[in-house]
């Protein structure tokens, strides 16, 4: 079992995670003072900003993933959304026209237990568990599909709010993602966040039979620069949202109340690993709240 591990010394702090790329289990560790910069982040000269290792006073914490377990995963699945709901079960939204679907996957074997294909015109994106249902974003048409979480039957289609900067529809995450089982009742103050490839993070809610915008904020680096391309999302807590930065081998830790990045998680070494052979881009983040495990593709 992967558990959170944290020591009090700043440079020794580490967390446990898991990777699926294959599915791979990993640990988050702070790198040494001298660190190889990961791939360039859009809008930044080199690597994630805030990598200023001036000793232990550095305000921005930077971690690196360390693999602790590997799980099989369908190599043909272009993971766009990923979430964990207990009993070693993952739910996944896959992309590409003609290949997109929502599926239930056995973590340990990688076997697809249930699947609901999208229409050939659809390109699946983010996936979240909200209001007792699964919700799947579609790329570039402002549509959100609603699914029965037990049967994966698509039972509704909604429009995303019109106030977004773009219509891409990328990441989607809820405060209910990662719970140990399906809800018997809808929790109070449930929150839902979405990104659309630009520099904005949006909080939305389902009210009056439609999705409405609660608030929007600019995602900003520790240096105060707008950060675009936040893709797959995972809401680890009400104050910590993990966002995969598309095209980069890193995850930004964002405060969802403010949009401010307060940490980076580096994963540039995973693309060079034996487990990654045949893989594509770094994407897909899921969190097991009870087991304190993370999974990434």
ChimeraX attribute file (.defattr): number of C-alpha atoms within 10 A of each C-alpha:
attribute: neighborCount
match mode: 1-to-1
recipient: residues
	/A:1	9
	/A:2	18
	/A:3	15
	/A:4	14
	/A:5	13
	/A:6	14
	/A:7	10
	/A:8	8
	/A:9	9
	/A:10	14
	/A:11	17
	/A:12	12
	/A:13	17
	/A:14	22
	/A:15	22
	/A:16	23
	/A:17	27
	/A:18	27
	/A:19	30
	/A:20	29
	/A:21	29
	/A:22	20
	/A:23	23
	/A:24	24
	/A:25	25
	/A:26	26
	/A:27	24
	/A:28	24
	/A:29	21
	/A:30	21
	/A:31	20
	/A:32	13
	/A:33	13
	/A:34	9
	/A:35	11
	/A:36	11
	/A:37	12
	/A:38	16
	/A:39	16
	/A:40	16
	/A:41	20
	/A:42	17
	/A:43	13
	/A:44	13
	/A:45	9
	/A:46	13
	/A:47	19
	/A:48	27
	/A:49	20
	/A:50	18
	/A:51	20
	/A:52	15
	/A:53	17
	/A:54	9
	/A:55	9
	/A:56	11
	/A:57	10
	/A:58	13
	/A:59	14
	/A:60	18
	/A:61	21
	/A:62	26
	/A:63	23
	/A:64	23
	/A:65	25
	/A:66	22
	/A:67	18
	/A:68	15
	/A:69	17
	/A:70	18
	/A:71	19
	/A:72	17
	/A:73	21
	/A:74	15
	/A:75	15
	/A:76	11
	/A:77	17
	/A:78	23
	/A:79	29
	/A:80	28
	/A:81	30
	/A:82	31
	/A:83	32
	/A:84	29
	/A:85	22
	/A:86	16
	/A:87	10
	/A:88	13
	/A:89	18
	/A:90	24
	/A:91	26
	/A:92	28
	/A:93	31
	/A:94	26
	/A:95	23
	/A:96	18
	/A:97	15
	/A:98	14
	/A:99	18
	/A:100	25
	/A:101	25
	/A:102	27
	/A:103	18
	/A:104	23
	/A:105	21
	/A:106	18
	/A:107	20
	/A:108	14
	/A:109	12
	/A:110	18
	/A:111	13
	/A:112	16
	/A:113	12
	/A:114	14
	/A:115	17
	/A:116	16
	/A:117	18
	/A:118	21
	/A:119	13
	/A:120	12
	/A:121	12
	/A:122	21
	/A:123	22
	/A:124	33
	/A:125	31
	/A:126	30
	/A:127	32
	/A:128	32
	/A:129	27
	/A:130	22
	/A:131	19
	/A:132	16
	/A:133	19
	/A:134	23
	/A:135	27
	/A:136	30
	/A:137	31
	/A:138	27
	/A:139	21
	/A:140	16
	/A:141	14
	/A:142	18
	/A:143	19
	/A:144	23
	/A:145	19
	/A:146	22
	/A:147	21
	/A:148	14
	/A:149	16
	/A:150	11
	/A:151	11
	/A:152	19
	/A:153	15
	/A:154	18
	/A:155	10
	/A:156	11
	/A:157	15
	/A:158	16
	/A:159	14
	/A:160	23
	/A:161	17
	/A:162	12
	/A:163	11
	/A:164	19
	/A:165	12
	/A:166	14
	/A:167	20
	/A:168	19
	/A:169	25
	/A:170	27
	/A:171	29
	/A:172	29
	/A:173	30
	/A:174	26
	/A:175	21
	/A:176	27
	/A:177	26
	/A:178	28
	/A:179	18
	/A:180	17
	/A:181	13
	/A:182	17
	/A:183	15
	/A:184	7
	/A:185	8
	/A:186	13
	/A:187	13
	/A:188	7
	/A:189	7
	/A:190	13
	/A:191	19
	/A:192	22
	/A:193	24
	/A:194	26
	/A:195	30
	/A:196	24
	/A:197	21
	/A:198	20
	/A:199	18
	/A:200	23
	/A:201	25
	/A:202	23
	/A:203	21
	/A:204	18
	/A:205	20
	/A:206	16
	/A:207	9
	/A:208	7
	/A:209	7
	/A:210	12
	/A:211	16
	/A:212	17
	/A:213	17
	/A:214	14
	/A:215	12
	/A:216	20
	/A:217	15
	/A:218	18
	/A:219	27
	/A:220	20
	/A:221	24
	/A:222	17
	/A:223	10
	/A:224	12
	/A:225	16
	/A:226	19
	/A:227	24
	/A:228	22
	/A:229	22
	/A:230	25
	/A:231	27
	/A:232	29
	/A:233	33
	/A:234	29
	/A:235	28
	/A:236	22
	/A:237	14
	/A:238	13
	/A:239	12
	/A:240	19
	/A:241	24
	/A:242	27
	/A:243	28
	/A:244	25
	/A:245	22
	/A:246	20
	/A:247	16
	/A:248	21
	/A:249	22
	/A:250	26
	/A:251	27
	/A:252	25
	/A:253	27
	/A:254	23
	/A:255	20
	/A:256	22
	/A:257	15
	/A:258	14
	/A:259	23
	/A:260	22
	/A:261	27
	/A:262	18
	/A:263	24
	/A:264	24
	/A:265	23
	/A:266	27
	/A:267	21
	/A:268	18
	/A:269	13
	/A:270	22
	/A:271	17
	/A:272	10
	/A:273	10
	/A:274	8
	/A:275	19
	/A:276	21
	/A:277	13
	/A:278	11
	/A:279	15
	/A:280	14
	/A:281	15
	/A:282	26
	/A:283	27
	/A:284	28
	/A:285	27
	/A:286	31
	/A:287	25
	/A:288	25
	/A:289	18
	/A:290	12
	/A:291	15
	/A:292	17
	/A:293	23
	/A:294	29
	/A:295	27
	/A:296	23
	/A:297	25
